[in-house]
Amino acid sequence: MTRKKNYLLPLAFIGLMFFTVGFALGINSYLVPLLQSTLEVSSGQSYLIIAATFSAFLIFSYPSARIIRGIGYRRTMALSFVIFAAGFLLFVPSARMGSLGLFLLASFVCGVGNTILQAAINPYITILGPISLSVKISFSKLNLSLAKL
């Protein structure tokens, strides 16, 4: 008799991680006008926050795969949250000092955490359960992506 594995708890954690990814990327939209008014910087300078976040995706995509290969999916996810925490903690001194440079550094560090987390959770969700479930998840992600077009 084979026991059926329960994937509810791991899938709940993965759902929480996808929420974290979306929140961390969505918060940038709120920071741009806030930075403009608080730091009295130009519109172009305030949009550097978004550039700092997404440049991490370009720079750290390949290193993320190397990290996953080295320490595994779960440890990589834990590491990404440590990096997120460091990035979010950097926002505190940057706000106190009113430093655009520190805001950009904090945003970049959060982008690194986000890159590493996405590199780990996207394939992990497909290998978590049985093949039939991973195919369904992959097709639902594809359908969601196409629906946005």
C-alpha positions as CSV (number, residue, x, y, z in Angstrom):
1,M,0.0,0.0,0.0
2,T,1.4,3.4,-1.0
3,R,0.8,6.5,1.0
4,K,-0.3,9.6,-0.9
5,K,1.9,12.6,0.0
6,N,0.2,15.7,1.2
7,Y,1.3,18.7,-0.7
8,L,-1.0,21.3,1.0
9,L,1.5,22.8,3.4
10,P,4.4,23.1,0.9
11,L,2.0,24.6,-1.7
12,A,0.8,27.1,0.9
13,F,4.4,28.2,1.6
14,I,5.0,28.5,-2.2
15,G,1.8,30.6,-2.4
16,L,3.2,32.9,0.3
17,M,6.5,33.2,-1.6
18,F,4.7,34.2,-4.8
19,F,2.8,36.8,-2.8
20,T,6.2,38.1,-1.5
21,V,7.5,38.3,-5.0
22,G,4.5,40.3,-6.1
23,F,4.5,42.6,-3.1
24,A,8.2,43.3,-3.4
25,L,7.9,44.3,-7.1
26,G,4.6,46.2,-6.6
27,I,5.9,48.4,-3.8
28,N,8.2,50.1,-6.2
29,S,5.3,51.9,-7.8
30,Y,4.5,53.5,-4.5
31,L,8.1,54.5,-3.8
32,V,8.6,56.5,-7.0
33,P,6.2,59.4,-6.2
34,L,7.2,59.2,-2.5
35,L,10.8,59.6,-3.3
36,Q,10.1,62.5,-5.7
37,S,8.3,64.5,-3.0
38,T,10.4,63.5,0.1
39,L,13.9,63.7,-1.4
40,E,13.0,66.5,-3.9
41,V,14.5,64.6,-6.8
42,S,13.5,64.6,-10.5
43,S,11.1,62.1,-12.0
44,G,13.9,60.4,-13.8
45,Q,15.9,60.1,-10.6
46,S,13.0,58.6,-8.7
47,Y,12.4,56.0,-11.5
48,L,16.0,54.8,-10.9
49,I,14.4,52.8,-8.0
50,I,12.7,50.6,-10.6
51,A,15.8,50.3,-12.6
52,A,17.8,49.3,-9.5
53,T,15.3,46.5,-8.7
54,F,15.1,45.1,-12.2
55,S,18.9,45.4,-13.0
56,A,19.3,42.8,-10.2
57,F,17.3,40.3,-12.4
58,L,19.7,40.9,-15.3
59,I,22.9,40.6,-13.2
60,F,21.9,37.8,-10.7
61,S,19.9,35.4,-12.9
62,Y,22.8,33.1,-13.7
63,P,24.3,33.3,-10.2
64,S,20.9,32.3,-8.8
65,A,21.0,29.1,-10.8
66,R,24.5,28.4,-9.4
67,I,23.3,29.0,-5.9
68,I,20.4,26.6,-6.4
69,R,22.7,24.0,-7.8
70,G,25.0,24.4,-4.8
71,I,22.7,24.5,-1.8
72,G,19.3,23.3,-3.2
73,Y,15.9,24.8,-3.7
74,R,14.8,25.1,0.0
75,R,18.0,26.7,1.3
76,T,18.0,29.0,-1.7
77,M,14.5,30.2,-0.8
78,A,15.6,30.7,2.8
79,L,18.7,32.7,1.6
80,S,16.5,34.9,-0.6
81,F,14.4,35.9,2.4
82,V,17.6,36.8,4.4
83,I,18.6,39.0,1.4
84,F,15.1,40.5,1.3
85,A,15.4,41.3,5.0
86,A,18.7,43.0,4.5
87,G,17.3,45.0,1.7
88,F,14.2,46.1,3.6
89,L,16.4,47.0,6.6
90,L,18.5,49.2,4.4
91,F,15.4,51.3,3.7
92,V,15.4,52.5,7.3
93,P,18.7,54.4,7.3
94,S,18.1,55.6,3.7
95,A,14.8,57.2,4.9
96,R,16.4,58.7,8.0
97,M,19.3,60.1,6.0
98,G,17.2,61.1,3.0
99,S,19.8,59.4,0.7
100,L,18.8,58.4,-2.9
101,G,21.9,56.3,-3.2
102,L,20.9,54.2,-0.2
103,F,17.4,53.9,-1.5
104,L,18.8,52.6,-4.7
105,L,21.1,50.2,-2.9
106,A,18.2,48.9,-0.8
107,S,16.1,48.5,-3.9
108,F,18.9,46.6,-5.6
109,V,19.4,44.3,-2.7
110,C,15.6,43.5,-2.6
111,G,15.8,42.9,-6.3
112,V,18.6,40.4,-5.7
113,G,16.5,38.6,-3.1
114,N,13.6,38.6,-5.5
115,T,15.7,37.2,-8.4
116,I,17.0,34.4,-6.3
117,L,13.5,33.6,-4.9
118,Q,11.9,33.5,-8.3
119,A,14.7,31.4,-9.7
120,A,14.0,28.9,-6.9
121,I,10.2,28.8,-6.6
122,N,9.3,28.7,-10.3
123,P,11.0,25.3,-11.0
124,Y,10.4,24.0,-7.4
125,I,6.6,24.3,-7.8
126,T,6.7,22.0,-10.8
127,I,8.8,19.3,-9.2
128,L,7.0,19.4,-5.8
129,G,4.2,17.0,-6.6
130,P,3.3,14.4,-9.1
131,I,4.0,15.0,-12.8
132,S,0.2,15.4,-13.6
133,L,0.1,18.3,-11.1
134,S,3.2,20.0,-12.4
135,V,1.7,19.9,-16.0
136,K,-1.5,21.5,-14.7
137,I,0.4,24.2,-12.9
138,S,2.6,24.9,-15.9
139,F,-0.4,25.2,-18.2
140,S,-2.3,27.4,-15.8
141,K,0.7,29.7,-15.6
142,L,0.9,29.8,-19.4
143,N,-2.8,30.5,-19.6
144,L,-2.5,33.3,-17.1
145,S,0.4,34.8,-19.0
146,L,-1.5,34.7,-22.3
147,A,-4.6,36.2,-20.6
148,K,-2.5,39.3,-19.8
149,L,-1.8,39.9,-23.5
